[in-house]
């Protein structure tokens, strides 16, 4: 019999069997690579973080010989340019033309929200180790958008508000980039701090890519506050910290920051200006945990720099996906099974140094560290944990249903309790 005729006959026969089709197609499909689309801002104000996101993915794949669950991995990397429209265009390209089994990445909340709204219609698994927009795992949860190795924006500033009260701080001012991530980080701090008896004296909002912070610093200098909280990312963080020190505020008023503000992508170029800044996070590269130390040592040996939040998060995110795929024999084509398995998978043996699980809304529950920037023996700066808050939920100590009845944090709602 002619080979083409034989294959055609065999295919028709399998189709007639109904349930016999699936294993045959699955075996053929799994012979190929697992296709993963990576979205990162490789240009724009947070390009340094975006490049380290890609490094984190590549670093993990290098450790596992570019294989997950026994199958080769094929990466398709796209630059979202820190722009929601571009992010949407690139996501479509990866899914509709690149036939990617899943997407991972994005950094800014606005780009992540654009991609999330797109995959809501396609069902594509979308893993967000960095995108922190609260509502993606709260009021507007999308089942196939999962925050593996990531966090919701206000998750870590809730405990920071509690920590600030315990330091005896009673009056704080905030200054932040004026977009969703900034609103939510400031809101988490403000709600817990004011409910505990503290006062947010004033809040300042500025556009992304602000070059001159002197108008804000001048006003901050005139306020009688115990501490200042800043939410900055990328180049804005570098400029703010430098100008805060040169303005003379570093010596007068303690600076608290979102974890992005003291990330390695920022502080490795700052010198003494960053020393002593306090920030909350689930990862501290200066931890004495052996697993964390090993990760930092190996990453630094490969790239010549201490790993950033971005590299760490993407590395751990890939580890989480790999752990789930191993449970399902690498069947990345089965979207529903992949989503279900990831949601049930606990991440162990990661640089976090402790097993981490997802809550009922697809967001990790972490031990949160209050970190301080200190100088290593070699003169480099890193974040060292000073205290910790165990098993912190994205809802802090609030009942989830009650919490989600209040508005999401925004410029107009900061959860501030008056009086």
Long-range contacts (C-beta under 8 A, 24 or more apart in sequence): 26-331, 26-333, 29-333, 30-71, 30-330, 30-331, 30-333, 32-71, 33-71, 33-72, 33-73, 33-74, 34-68, 34-69, 34-71, 34-72, 34-73, 34-74, 34-101, 34-325, 34-330, 34-332, 35-74, 35-76, 35-98, 35-99, 35-100, 35-101, 35-332, 36-73, 36-74, 36-75, 36-76, 36-100, 36-101, 36-102, 36-103, 36-104, 36-321, 37-76, 37-78, 37-91, 37-94, 37-95, 37-98, 37-100, 37-102, 37-103, 37-104, 37-105, 38-75, 38-76, 38-77, 38-78, 38-103, 38-104, 38-105, 39-78, 39-80, 39-87, 39-90, 39-91, 39-94, 39-103, 39-104, 39-105, 39-106, 39-111, 39-115, 40-77, 40-78, 40-79, 40-80, 40-105, 40-106, 40-107, 41-79, 41-80, 41-81, 41-82, 41-106, 41-107, 41-108, 41-111, 42-79, 42-81, 43-79, 43-81, 43-82, 44-81, 44-82, 44-83, 45-82, 45-208, 45-209, 45-233, 45-234, 45-235, 45-236, 46-82, 46-107, 46-108, 46-233, 46-234, 46-235, 47-82, 47-234, 48-234, 48-235, 48-265, 49-107, 49-233, 49-234, 49-260, 49-263, 49-265, 49-308, 49-309, 49-310, 50-79, 50-80, 50-82, 50-107, 50-310, 52-265, 52-307, 52-308, 52-310, 52-311, 53-105, 53-107, 53-130, 53-310, 53-311, 53-313, 53-314, 54-314, 55-303, 55-311, 55-314, 56-307, 56-310, 56-311, 56-312, 56-313, 56-314, 56-315, 56-317, 56-318, 57-104, 57-314, 57-315, 57-318, 59-299, 59-302, 59-303, 59-311, 59-315, 60-314, 60-315, 60-318, 60-319, 60-322, 61-318, 62-302, 64-322, 68-321, 68-322, 68-325, 68-326, 68-330, 69-322, 69-325, 69-326, 69-328, 69-329, 69-330, 70-329, 70-330, 71-330, 71-332, 76-100, 80-105, 80-106, 80-107, 80-111, 82-107, 82-108, 82-111, 83-111, 84-110, 84-111, 84-113, 84-114, 85-114, 86-111, 87-111, 87-112, 87-114, 87-115, 88-114, 88-115, 88-118, 91-115, 91-118, 91-119, 92-118, 95-119, 95-122, 95-124, 100-124, 101-125, 101-332, 101-333, 101-335, 101-338, 102-126, 102-127, 102-321, 102-332, 102-338, 103-127, 104-128, 104-129, 104-314, 104-317, 104-318, 104-321, 105-129, 105-130, 105-314, 106-130, 106-131, 107-131, 107-310, 108-179, 108-181, 109-133, 109-153, 109-179, 109-180, 109-181, 110-179, 110-180, 112-136, 113-180, 116-142, 116-145, 119-144, 119-145, 120-144, 120-145, 123-335, 124-335, 125-335, 125-338, 125-339, 125-342, 127-317, 127-320, 127-321, 127-342, 129-313, 129-314, 129-316, 129-317, 130-309, 130-310, 130-313, 130-314, 132-181, 132-184, 133-180, 133-181, 133-184, 134-184, 134-394, 134-408, 134-409, 135-408, 137-359, 137-361, 137-362, 137-363, 137-394, 138-361, 138-394, 138-403, 138-404, 138-408, 139-404, 139-408, 141-361, 141-362, 143-339, 143-362, 144-335, 144-339, 145-362, 146-339, 146-342, 146-343, 146-358, 146-362, 147-358, 147-362, 147-363, 147-364, 148-316, 148-317, 148-320, 148-321, 148-342, 148-347, 148-358, 148-364, 149-313, 149-314, 149-316, 149-317, 149-319, 149-320, 149-347, 149-350, 149-356, 149-364, 150-313, 150-317, 150-363, 150-364, 151-282, 151-363, 151-364, 151-366, 151-394, 152-184, 152-363, 152-394, 153-180, 153-181, 153-184, 153-185, 153-188, 153-409, 154-184, 154-185, 154-187, 154-188, 154-189, 154-394, 154-396, 154-409, 155-188, 155-363, 155-366, 155-368, 155-392, 155-393, 155-394, 155-396, 156-185, 156-188, 156-258, 156-259, 156-280, 156-281, 156-282, 156-368, 156-392, 157-185, 157-186, 157-187, 157-188, 157-189, 157-192, 157-229, 157-258, 157-280, 158-188, 158-189, 158-191, 158-192, 158-392, 158-396, 159-192, 159-280, 159-368, 159-370, 159-389, 159-392, 159-396, 160-188, 160-189, 160-192, 160-229, 160-256, 160-279, 160-280, 160-370, 161-188, 161-189, 161-190, 161-191, 161-192, 161-193, 161-196, 161-198, 162-192, 162-193, 162-196, 162-389, 163-280, 163-370, 163-387, 163-389, 164-189, 164-193, 164-198, 164-227, 164-256, 165-192, 165-193, 165-196, 165-197, 165-198, 167-227, 168-226, 169-198, 169-226, 169-227, 169-254, 170-197, 170-198, 170-199, 170-226, 171-198, 171-199, 171-201, 171-224, 171-225, 171-226, 172-198, 172-199, 172-200, 172-201, 172-225, 172-226, 172-227, 172-228, 172-229, 172-256, 173-200, 173-201, 173-202, 173-203, 173-204, 173-220, 173-223, 173-225, 173-228, 173-229, 174-200, 174-202, 174-203, 174-204, 174-228, 174-229, 174-230, 174-231, 175-203, 175-204, 175-205, 175-206, 175-213, 175-216, 175-220, 175-228, 175-229, 175-230, 175-231, 175-240, 176-203, 176-204, 176-205, 176-206, 176-230, 176-231, 176-232, 177-205, 177-206, 177-207, 177-208, 177-210, 177-231, 177-232, 177-233, 177-236, 178-205, 178-206, 178-207, 178-208, 178-411, 179-208, 180-410, 181-231, 181-233, 182-231, 183-409, 183-410, 183-411, 183-414, 184-408, 184-409, 185-231, 185-258, 186-229, 186-231, 186-409, 186-414, 187-409, 187-410, 187-413, 187-414, 187-415, 188-396, 188-409, 188-415, 189-229, 190-414, 190-415, 190-416, 191-409, 191-414, 191-415, 191-416, 191-417, 192-396, 194-415, 194-416, 194-417, 194-418, 195-415, 195-417, 200-414, 200-416, 201-225, 203-414, 205-411, 206-236, 208-236, 209-235, 209-236, 210-236, 210-239, 211-239, 212-243, 213-239, 213-240, 213-243, 213-244, 214-243, 214-247, 217-243, 217-244, 217-247, 217-249, 218-247, 220-249, 220-253, 221-247, 221-248, 221-249, 221-252, 225-253, 226-253, 226-254, 227-253, 227-254, 227-255, 227-256, 228-253, 228-254, 228-255, 228-256, 229-256, 229-257, 229-258, 230-255, 230-256, 230-257, 230-258, 230-261, 231-257, 231-258, 231-260, 231-261, 232-257, 232-258, 232-260, 232-261, 233-258, 233-260, 233-261, 234-260, 234-265, 234-266, 237-261, 237-263, 237-266, 238-266, 238-269, 238-270, 241-266, 241-267, 241-270, 241-273, 241-274, 241-277, 242-270, 242-273, 244-273, 245-272, 245-273, 246-273, 250-276, 254-278, 259-309, 259-371, 260-309, 262-371, 262-373, 262-383, 263-308, 263-309, 263-310, 264-305, 264-306, 264-307, 264-308, 264-309, 264-382, 265-308, 265-309, 265-310, 267-373, 267-381, 267-382, 268-305, 268-306, 268-380, 268-381, 270-381, 271-381, 274-373, 274-381, 275-373, 275-374, 275-375, 275-381, 276-372, 276-373, 276-374, 277-372, 277-373, 278-370, 278-371, 278-372, 278-373, 278-386, 279-370, 279-371, 279-373, 279-383, 280-368, 280-369, 280-370, 280-371, 281-309, 281-368, 281-369, 281-371, 281-383, 282-352, 282-364, 282-366, 282-367, 282-368, 282-369, 283-309, 283-312, 283-313, 283-351, 283-352, 283-369, 284-369, 284-371, 284-383, 284-384, 284-385, 285-312, 285-382, 285-383, 286-371, 286-374, 286-376, 286-382, 286-383, 286-384, 286-385, 287-353, 287-369, 287-384, 287-385, 289-353, 290-353, 291-349, 291-350, 291-351, 291-352, 291-353, 292-351, 292-352, 292-353, 295-351, 296-351, 306-380, 306-382, 307-351, 312-351, 315-351, 316-347, 316-350, 316-351, 316-352, 319-347, 319-349, 319-350, 320-345, 320-347, 320-350, 323-347, 323-348, 359-393, 359-394, 360-400, 361-394, 361-400, 363-394, 365-391, 365-392, 365-393, 366-391, 366-392, 367-391, 367-392, 368-392
